[in-house]
Amino acid sequence: MSADNPKSPPEKEETGFIPGDDGWTRWRNTFTLLMGRMSDKGKNQYRKARDDRFEEADCKRCENTETTCPVIRFMSEKINQLGGDLNSQNIRCRRCHTQQTAGFDPRYGIMICANAVPTQGLLEDSLAHEMVHAYDHLRFKVDWTNNLRHAACTEIRASSLSGECRWTREFFARGQWKLTQQHQECVRRRATLSVAGRPHCKDEAHAARIVNEVWDSCFADTRPFDEIYR
């Protein structure tokens, strides 16, 4: 009677990423990435290692950034008039593992993903976007959990008023080169993606339908601005 053959260990998945933080390993990983030899899993490992390495510096840079952006100052004033108070206790810089630059939670405030905002302009756009959400929460009593129409409306307003859909951002940062209706298409695209990520949304088609239903009134509503500023 022959003995059972032991199971061979599973083969190690080749992702192209090499663990390690020394200069040589980091160079090899960067070279592999640039040559297109890294799998999607390897790319995620590469980004996580990079974010871990720069976490302290990214957060410090984010927290120490002093903005003179008129939109940020204006939104701060309007939020204060509604009884809100955004300060260093409820605007925080953290490292994020998700594909986002910032987020707003009515219980905790605004979180900026320090590893996703490498420039002053992107940080200001992201902060302005979340400040529109904070304003809407105070002014319109948004139902963030159950009402997709509310979510769609505030996403439309935030993308339109924050500056993240201005032509230069779309052209140079995202490769969107259309010259006509560029702002509207950017707002619609980003609002749809945001709504699609909410728990009660079935899929992107469902999100697009909800965005279309509230589009006219919400895109036209520029409060607290007189018009689209950026």
N, C-alpha and C positions, 0 to 999 in steps of 0.2 A: 504494500500500500504506500503510494508515494505521498510525500508531504505536500501540503498546499503551497503554491508559490506565493511569496509575499507580494503585496500590491506595490507596484513601483510608484514613487512619489510623483505627483502631478508636475508637468513641465512648467517652468517659470515663464510667466507671460513676458514677452519682449515688448516693452513700451518705447524703448529708445532713451528713457530717462535713467540716469545713473545717480543714486543717492550719494550725498556728500556735499560739503560746503567749502572745500578748499578751492583755491583759484583754478587749478587744473581741471577739476571735475566740473566746475561752473562753466569754464570755457568749452569743454567737450559737449555739455548739454546745450549750450547756446548754439554751437556749430551744428549739432544734430537737428535742432529746431529749425534753424535757418535753411538747412538743406532739405527740409521736408521729410526727415526720416523718423519723426516722433509721432506715435499714435495719439489719438484724442486723450486717452488716459494718461499718456506720458506728458502731454501738454498741460493737463490739469495738475499733475505732480510738479511740473516745472514752475507753473504759476504759484502754486502753494508754497514751494520752497523759496521762491523770490519774495513773496509777500511776508513769509516768516522772517526772512533775513532783514527786510526793510521796515518791519512793523513799527518799531519804536520811532524811527526817523520819520516815517510817513505820518504817524499820529501827531508827533511833535510839530511837524511842518503844517499840518492841517489846523491844529489848535492855535498855533502862533500866527496864523495868517490874519493880517489886519486888512479889512476890505473898506474901500471908499466907494464901492459900487452904489450909485444912487438908488437902484431898485431895491437893494438889501436895506438901505437906510429908510426908504419910503415904506416898505412892507413892515419893518419893525415898528415904525410909528403907527401905522394903521392897525396892527395887531394889538399894540398897547392901548389904543383907543377902544378896542373891543373887550378890554379886560385881560388880555393875554400878556405874557411876559416871557420872551425868549431870551435866554442868557446862557452862560457857560454851564449851568446845571442841567439844562434840558436841550442843549445843542452839543452833541458829543461826536468825536471822531473815533472810529473803530475800524479794525480790519474786517473785511467781509469776504465770505467764500462764495457768495452768490453773484450773478451777473447784474449788479445794480450799482449805482453811484451814491444813492442816498435813500432814506425812507422817513416817513412820518407816522407816528403812533400817537393818538390823542391822549394816551395815558402817560407816555414817557417823553414825548417831544420829537426832536429831529436827530437822526443819526446820519453822519456823513461817512461814507466808505473811503477811508484815507488812502487805501491802496488803489482806488479807482478814479481819483481826481488828481492827476499829476500836475495840473496847471492851475494858476489862479483863476483863469476864465472859466474852466470847467467846474471848479469848486463853487464859484459864485453862481453859475447857472443852476447847479444842483441844489444849492441852498435856497435860491430864489424859488425854484420849483416846489420845494417842501414848504416854504413859507406861504405860498399860495394855498396849499392844502391846509395849513394851520389857520389861515384867514378864513377859508371856506368853512372849516369846522366850527369856528366861533360865530361866523356871520350867518351861516345857512343851516347849521345843525345837521351835518352830513351823517347819514346812516352808513358807516363804513363796512358793516358786517353783512347786511342782508339786501341792500338796495343797489343793484348794479347801475341803475340810471344815475344815482347820486355819484357813484364812483366814476362813471364815464364823464360826467359833467365836470367834476373837479380835475380829472386828468386832462381834459381838453383845455380847461382854463390854465392849468399849471404849465403845460407844454407851450401854450400860446404866449403867456405873459412873462415867463421866466427868462426868455432869450435863447433857450436851447434849440429853438427852431429857426433862428435867424439864418440868413442865406450863407454867411461865411462859415458858420458852424457846420451846416449841412454839406457845403461844398468841400471844404478842406479837411474836415474830421471824419465825415461819413461817406464821402464819395457820391453824394446825391447831387446831380448836376442839372436838374431841370430848372429853368428860369421862370416859367409861368406856374402860378398856383403852388410854388414851392413851400411856402409857409403853411398853407392849409393842408397839403399832403403830408408834411412832416408831423403836424399836430395830430392829424387823423391816424397816422401810422403808429405813433408812439402811444396815443391814448388807447388804441385797440390792443396793442401788446400788453399794456398795463392791466386793462380790464380782463384780458384773457388769462392772466395769471392769478385771478381771484378765485377762491374756492367754489363759488356758486356759478361760475361761468363754465359752460360746457366745452367750448372750443373757440378758436379764433373767429370762426364765422359767426358764432353767437355774439362774441365781443363786438365785431364790426357792426352787427345789426343794432346793438344797444347804443353804440357811439353814433350811428346814423340817426337814431330816434331823437337824440337830444342835441344833435350838432348845431342846428340853426340858433337856438336860444343861448346855448352855452358858449359857442365861439364868439357870439356877438356881445356877450357879457364880459366887459373888461374891468369891472370893479375889483379893487379900489382905484384903478387907473382911469383916466378919461379916454385913453386909447391904448393900443398895443405900443408899448414904449420901446422895446428892444427889437 
